[in-house]
Amino acid sequence: MYKTTVKIEGMACGMCEAHVCEAIRQAIPGAKRISASHRKGEAVFFSESGINPETLADVIGKTGYKYVSSDSSIHEKKGIFGR
């Protein structure tokens, strides 16, 4: 499982966050647990494979917001007693 964090400029409210989440959901079929924060200026989601930054730049650009950067890293799910 990969955790991807996308830095985005231009989001100003909760509707902006919803718009970005929906764009990611539609463009990246395996995206799960998608969330966005206009205060942090980022969106975070999980997927089975790493996502190409060019793909994310295209997805975010089509929403009218500015793609700044992204980072995909391997995320290991920890159980309730995991360390």
Protein Blocks (a to p, Z undefined) as FASTA:
>chain_A
ZZdddddehiabfklmmmmmmmmmmmmmkbghiacdfklopacdddfbdcdfklmmmmmm
mnopacfbdcddddddddfkbZZ
